[in-house]
Amino acid sequence: MAPISGKPMDVIKKILSVHVILDYYDDKKFQNMRNQNVTVTTLFQASGQAKGQEGFLKLTDLSTGAVTFTSASDPNGAGADLVKPV
């Protein structure tokens, strides 16, 4: 959270709203992805403030069974891996 500390509140809201997927995903749904890419909508996209692909995330099922989350607007940028479902 340190990188967004001190940012204006509207910027923080945009950043956090990208982390809210507007669909339900559980372990079984991730397992059924099997070597697929899925683009999902976030709260930021639904807000109407996103430009282009900014409010979408790309979920990629790796052959190892892991799932990676990247920005649909910058799929080569930094991403995050699903460690385990909670």
Buried (B, 14 or more C-beta within 10 A) or exposed (E): EEEEEEEEEEEBBBBEBBEEBEEEBEEEBBEEBEEEEBEBBBBBBEEEEBEEBBBBBBBBBEEEEEBBBBBBBEBEEEBEEBEEEE
